[in-house]
Amino acid sequence: MRGELEQWRPCDSRDNRLACGGKDCQRNQTGLQDFQDCQHHYKNAFLLNLENPVILSKFSSQTPARGCSNVEILNSRRSVMSKTVWNRYFLGLALITSLMLLVWIAGVNARAQSEKTWTALVSTENDSKIQLNLEERRNKDGGRHQHGSSYDFSELQGLTREQTLSGGPVNFSLVREAGRIDFTGSFQNGRGSGTFRFTANPAFVSAMKSRGFDFAVDNDEDRLFTAATVNVTTALADDLASAGFGKLNVDDLFKAAIFKIDSKFMREMKASGFNDLGLEELVKARIFKIDADFVRHVAEMGFQNEPFESLVKMQIFKVTPEFVTEVRNEGLTNLQIEDVVKLRIFKIDAEFIRKAKAEGADINVESLVQRKIGVARR
């Protein structure tokens, strides 16, 4: 070992001294200890002089002693990036990775928050109509928002009846004042499905707020989505205000849009003798198809100036002119709407009345009802 150490040569060059920690590695009689010191300086030089780093090759295999003088040193300016460059590189890489992660997380969260899908069926009865059903499932709270309605093809931008029947991918939109719904999917044989995206219209929110209708409560996009699907407009709000309905709220606008209630319908009902109907009564009138024509038909049956609720009962229990004529022909001539409704409730028709007469029963509404339910004497 001592003979090998004697073969060292001094680290007399500037770069070699730097590599060995800034001091000469002279031959020393202690031999092995200095050799280890040289290795220690060699390692520290690489770690501590990073402002001007050097790359040190392994010890030459041709020098038995593997001394400092056989280390190959390359100039840092020719072969290695500076510390600043490396720092910027790794910092930039970290930022890019973080941004990509945030984008991915945002996408996952968006998908996790809700799933918006649609299905459609082309009407076989009306060539201009298509039934659209929209559903939003919220994965966070398990909630579900659904809407189904029939639309004219003219209301849907980018979709025709021919496209739905021929099949293939589609992209179309429902554009309303409250916002727009963009659909992506496909059709086959008149049936379609896919996903949709809703974009609210801030101008609509502002315009409605100036009229006293707040669609931005708790940043609830559901109200705006509903307003778009049922087509709530500022014109509708202005029309209802002009009709003198009094103070209305957002839900009233939804009802008016869904059931087609406007100042014209209100005037028609007033002209039919119903002067004090509010919005709720007009909604009921639409539900049970009570309009000016129905009021006229009721009057033709012999029922004049009946209260609005009596007309509702007539529609619920399907009191028709034909039924009224039928029971009158069997002897029930002095009837009120309440009497006719009872006959319908207990399914008392002309045949039942004829059988009762044949058995000698009294022919009036109350006795016929008791006979029907089995409490009258035979």
VOGU-3710 file (C-alpha; in Angstrom, 3 decimals, decimal comma):
1> mrgeleqwrp> 0,000/0,000/0,000  2,821/2,444/0,823  4,432/1,832/-2,548  1,165/2,685/-4,289  0,819/5,886/-2,343  4,348/6,971/-3,276  3,159/7,149/-6,931  0,933/10,179/-6,225  1,763/13,404/-7,879  1,026/16,826/-6,417
11> cdsrdnrlac> -2,310/18,491/-7,285  -0,471/21,512/-8,599  -2,967/22,852/-11,166  -5,646/25,390/-10,244  -8,560/23,126/-11,180  -7,008/20,173/-9,375  -6,621/22,206/-6,220  -10,266/23,244/-6,514  -11,283/19,632/-6,888  -9,332/18,678/-3,792
21> ggkdcqrnqt> -10,860/21,391/-1,615  -8,348/24,102/-2,407  -5,161/22,542/-1,003  -2,348/20,510/-2,469  -2,345/16,771/-2,082  1,384/16,289/-1,529  3,059/13,014/-0,912  2,988/12,277/2,754  4,628/9,604/4,782  1,334/8,877/6,514
31> glqdfqdcqh> 0,164/7,681/3,120  -3,308/6,183/3,452  -4,623/8,967/5,715  -3,748/11,650/3,140  -5,283/9,540/0,415  -8,539/9,455/2,336  -8,285/13,218/2,958  -7,894/13,714/-0,757  -11,052/11,713/-1,414  -12,861/13,806/1,196
41> hyknafllnl> -11,765/17,068/-0,465  -12,664/15,643/-3,841  -16,249/15,013/-2,718  -16,646/18,361/-0,936  -15,393/20,276/-3,932  -18,188/18,929/-6,077  -20,846/19,665/-3,459  -19,695/23,076/-2,286  -18,582/24,767/-5,510  -22,018/24,685/-7,221
51> enpvilskfs> -21,734/28,254/-8,512  -19,033/26,915/-10,838  -19,590/23,150/-10,642  -17,211/20,686/-12,138  -17,742/17,151/-13,235  -15,098/14,802/-11,901  -14,557/11,516/-13,624  -13,896/8,331/-11,793  -10,312/7,541/-10,939  -8,306/6,302/-13,871
61> sqtpargcsn> -8,120/2,527/-13,935  -4,551/2,764/-15,248  -3,162/4,347/-12,110  -2,765/1,755/-9,400  -2,749/4,368/-6,698  -5,770/6,198/-8,243  -4,380/9,567/-7,066  -5,839/13,043/-7,520  -3,600/13,810/-10,483  -5,497/11,258/-12,637
71> veilnsrrsv> -8,944/12,910/-12,201  -10,437/14,283/-15,437  -11,959/17,743/-14,960  -14,270/19,434/-17,466  -14,952/23,105/-17,549  -18,484/23,902/-16,269  -19,165/26,575/-18,875  -18,748/24,054/-21,671  -20,727/21,078/-20,322  -23,166/21,847/-17,447
81> msktvwnryf> -26,117/24,225/-16,923  -25,777/26,663/-14,089  -27,606/26,304/-10,821  -30,033/29,090/-11,796  -31,004/27,333/-15,020  -31,623/24,063/-13,183  -33,706/25,803/-10,547  -35,855/27,503/-13,156  -36,283/24,260/-15,052  -37,455/22,284/-12,047
91> lglalitslm> -39,648/25,153/-10,815  -41,329/25,440/-14,214  -41,828/21,699/-14,383  -43,415/21,739/-10,940  -45,757/24,586/-11,882  -46,860/22,854/-15,080  -47,492/19,619/-13,216  -49,496/21,456/-10,540  -51,634/23,242/-13,125  -52,321/20,004/-14,963
101> llvwiagvna> -53,329/18,389/-11,690  -55,667/21,265/-10,826  -57,312/21,095/-14,261  -57,768/17,352/-13,876  -59,246/17,742/-10,389  -61,609/20,474/-11,616  -62,783/18,195/-14,406  -63,334/15,321/-12,018  -65,222/17,569/-9,592  -67,399/18,950/-12,392
111> raqsektwta> -68,303/15,443/-13,467  -68,837/14,447/-9,852  -71,135/17,387/-9,141  -73,770/16,611/-11,774  -74,583/14,580/-14,820  -76,830/16,231/-17,416  -78,501/13,971/-19,945  -81,358/14,188/-22,434  -83,609/11,834/-24,354  -85,941/12,643/-27,207
121> lvstendski> -88,754/11,074/-29,179  -90,179/12,415/-32,418  -93,954/12,796/-32,351  -95,852/10,416/-34,603  -99,003/12,548/-34,385  -97,541/15,939/-35,216  -94,678/16,229/-37,695  -93,592/19,555/-36,253  -93,206/18,325/-32,643  -90,522/16,523/-30,652
131> qlnleerrnk> -90,650/15,423/-27,013  -87,510/16,368/-25,059  -86,780/15,058/-21,572  -83,903/16,615/-19,621  -82,446/15,263/-16,402  -79,697/16,494/-14,101  -78,399/14,122/-11,433  -76,365/15,625/-8,606  -73,874/13,139/-7,280  -73,050/15,275/-4,256
141> dggrhqhgss> -76,492/15,324/-2,632  -78,296/12,733/-4,727  -80,720/15,358/-6,030  -82,415/15,162/-9,393  -83,849/17,894/-11,620  -86,128/16,769/-14,453  -88,023/18,545/-17,176  -90,027/17,132/-20,039  -91,850/19,076/-22,697  -92,888/19,039/-26,309
151> ydfselqglt> -91,123/21,516/-28,581  -91,563/22,651/-32,144  -88,592/21,867/-34,341  -88,556/25,585/-35,158  -87,556/26,263/-31,523  -84,430/24,088/-31,782  -81,474/25,566/-33,623  -79,519/23,017/-35,643  -82,034/20,139/-35,594  -84,609/19,051/-38,166
161> reqtlsggpv> -87,114/16,213/-38,276  -85,175/14,671/-41,151  -82,028/14,487/-39,001  -83,870/12,673/-36,219  -85,245/10,082/-38,626  -82,105/9,521/-40,723  -79,942/9,121/-37,608  -76,386/10,062/-36,710  -74,593/12,526/-34,409  -76,276/15,870/-33,679
171> nfslvreagr> -75,512/19,211/-32,048  -78,397/21,588/-31,477  -79,519/24,350/-29,107  -82,577/25,713/-27,354  -82,019/29,460/-27,054  -84,243/31,388/-24,693  -84,103/34,759/-22,955  -83,078/33,162/-19,648  -80,194/31,266/-21,261  -79,308/28,596/-23,781
181> idftgsfqng> -79,160/24,818/-23,598  -76,656/23,143/-25,921  -77,273/19,490/-26,765  -74,794/16,876/-27,986  -75,728/13,318/-28,862  -77,219/11,186/-31,600  -80,503/10,008/-33,119  -81,657/6,717/-34,533  -85,135/6,060/-35,952  -86,616/9,123/-34,295
191> rgsgtfrfta> -85,145/8,435/-30,863  -82,256/10,447/-29,468  -80,077/10,761/-26,396  -76,952/12,549/-25,186  -75,734/15,228/-22,828  -76,485/18,920/-22,494  -74,945/22,080/-21,052  -76,803/25,148/-19,765  -75,457/28,706/-19,977  -77,410/31,380/-18,098
201> npafvsamks> -78,005/34,876/-19,452  -76,891/37,535/-16,922  -78,863/40,228/-18,769  -82,081/38,308/-18,091  -81,275/38,163/-14,366  -80,721/41,933/-14,245  -83,842/42,729/-16,267  -86,028/40,533/-14,066  -84,571/41,947/-10,867  -85,508/45,453/-11,995
211> rgfdfavdnd> -89,101/44,161/-12,298  -89,094/42,683/-8,796  -88,251/39,061/-9,665  -85,013/37,737/-8,195  -83,657/34,743/-10,122  -80,237/34,903/-8,455  -81,227/33,866/-4,928  -78,413/31,744/-3,437  -76,854/31,551/-6,918  -79,432/28,857/-7,710
221> edrlftaatv> -78,977/28,029/-11,389  -81,976/25,682/-11,292  -84,368/28,624/-11,431  -82,702/30,009/-14,532  -82,614/26,567/-16,118  -86,352/26,165/-15,482  -86,987/29,651/-16,827  -85,225/28,652/-20,042  -87,062/25,359/-20,467  -90,555/26,808/-19,911
231> nvttaladdl> -89,683/30,103/-21,630  -90,200/32,699/-18,914  -89,635/36,115/-20,486  -89,564/39,735/-19,454  -92,481/40,272/-21,861  -94,555/37,780/-19,861  -93,710/39,578/-16,613  -94,740/42,906/-18,139  -97,964/41,431/-19,543  -99,024/39,982/-16,187
241> asagfgklnv> -98,242/43,264/-14,474  -100,471/45,109/-16,944  -103,356/42,670/-16,286  -103,559/43,755/-12,658  -102,713/40,453/-10,971  -101,047/42,304/-8,119  -97,763/41,263/-6,523  -96,352/38,123/-8,164  -93,220/36,094/-7,480  -90,894/33,895/-9,528
251> ddlfkaaifk> -93,015/30,786/-8,967  -96,022/32,659/-10,342  -94,061/33,368/-13,504  -93,287/29,659/-13,839  -96,981/28,796/-13,490  -97,986/31,427/-16,001  -95,421/30,221/-18,535  -96,255/26,529/-18,099  -100,037/26,933/-18,280  -100,081/29,742/-20,855
261> idskfmremk> -101,708/32,323/-18,609  -101,602/35,876/-19,841  -103,692/39,019/-19,851  -105,705/37,768/-22,859  -106,875/34,630/-21,033  -107,728/36,691/-17,981  -109,886/39,036/-20,076  -111,676/36,079/-21,688  -112,593/34,606/-18,315  -113,822/37,988/-17,093
271> asgfndlgle> -116,019/38,279/-20,154  -117,478/34,835/-19,290  -118,670/36,112/-15,922  -115,667/35,333/-13,724  -114,394/38,747/-12,757  -112,396/37,972/-9,650  -110,251/35,003/-10,620  -106,696/35,198/-9,365  -103,651/33,499/-10,790  -104,255/30,253/-8,860
281> elvkarifki> -107,814/29,974/-10,182  -106,625/30,640/-13,710  -104,006/27,895/-13,321  -106,803/25,546/-12,224  -108,859/26,658/-15,195  -106,030/25,721/-17,555  -105,467/22,374/-15,848  -109,149/21,391/-16,159  -109,634/23,041/-19,543  -112,115/25,614/-18,380
291> dadfvrhvae> -112,225/28,442/-20,874  -114,778/30,697/-22,477  -116,053/27,878/-24,730  -116,596/25,511/-21,798  -118,469/28,164/-19,836  -120,750/28,640/-22,829  -121,417/24,876/-23,087  -122,304/24,719/-19,384  -124,801/27,523/-19,908  -126,303/25,587/-22,817
301> mgfqnepfes> -126,864/22,617/-20,436  -129,090/24,893/-18,365  -126,623/25,809/-15,657  -126,396/29,576/-15,417  -124,128/31,679/-13,212  -122,523/28,697/-11,543  -119,544/29,270/-9,245  -116,131/28,512/-10,648  -115,597/25,481/-8,358  -118,750/23,842/-9,728
311> lvkmqifkvt> -117,259/23,998/-13,209  -114,067/22,422/-11,873  -116,098/19,512/-10,438  -117,868/19,056/-13,755  -114,528/18,633/-15,495  -113,058/16,367/-12,806  -116,005/13,947/-12,954  -116,553/14,260/-16,690  -120,012/15,746/-16,680  -120,825/16,091/-20,355
321> pefvtevrne> -123,868/17,482/-22,194  -124,612/13,960/-23,371  -124,734/12,594/-19,807  -126,954/15,438/-18,591  -129,387/14,852/-21,457  -129,409/11,093/-20,778  -130,416/11,303/-17,086  -132,932/14,067/-17,759  -134,656/11,823/-20,268  -135,108/9,258/-17,465
331> gltnlqiedv> -137,057/11,732/-15,344  -134,379/13,655/-13,455  -135,299/17,054/-14,787  -134,684/19,396/-11,845  -130,942/18,995/-11,528  -128,198/21,164/-10,159  -124,551/20,675/-10,975  -124,004/19,111/-7,525  -126,686/16,512/-8,354  -125,118/15,609/-11,659
341> vklrifkida> -121,715/15,299/-10,006  -123,154/12,833/-7,446  -124,597/10,716/-10,232  -121,160/10,549/-11,855  -119,370/9,779/-8,586  -121,637/6,780/-7,866  -121,823/5,705/-11,501  -125,552/6,110/-11,769  -126,482/6,153/-15,437  -129,655/5,799/-17,515
351> efirkakaeg> -129,628/2,002/-17,301  -129,438/2,039/-13,478  -132,297/4,557/-13,322  -134,516/2,441/-15,591  -133,918/-0,639/-13,450  -134,773/1,318/-10,275  -138,012/2,557/-11,843  -138,909/-1,000/-12,812  -138,531/-2,042/-9,169  -140,759/0,813/-7,971
361> adinveslvq> -138,009/2,958/-6,439  -138,338/6,687/-5,958  -136,619/8,545/-8,775  -134,568/11,306/-7,191  -130,863/11,730/-6,756  -130,682/10,923/-3,026  -132,744/7,723/-3,240  -130,771/6,556/-6,247  -127,496/7,116/-4,383  -128,771/5,181/-1,338
371> rkigvarr> -129,912/2,369/-3,600  -126,485/2,295/-5,258  -124,607/1,969/-1,980  -127,070/-0,600/-0,630  -128,789/1,275/2,202  -132,197/1,820/0,571  -135,124/-0,603/0,972  -135,846/-2,777/-2,023
//
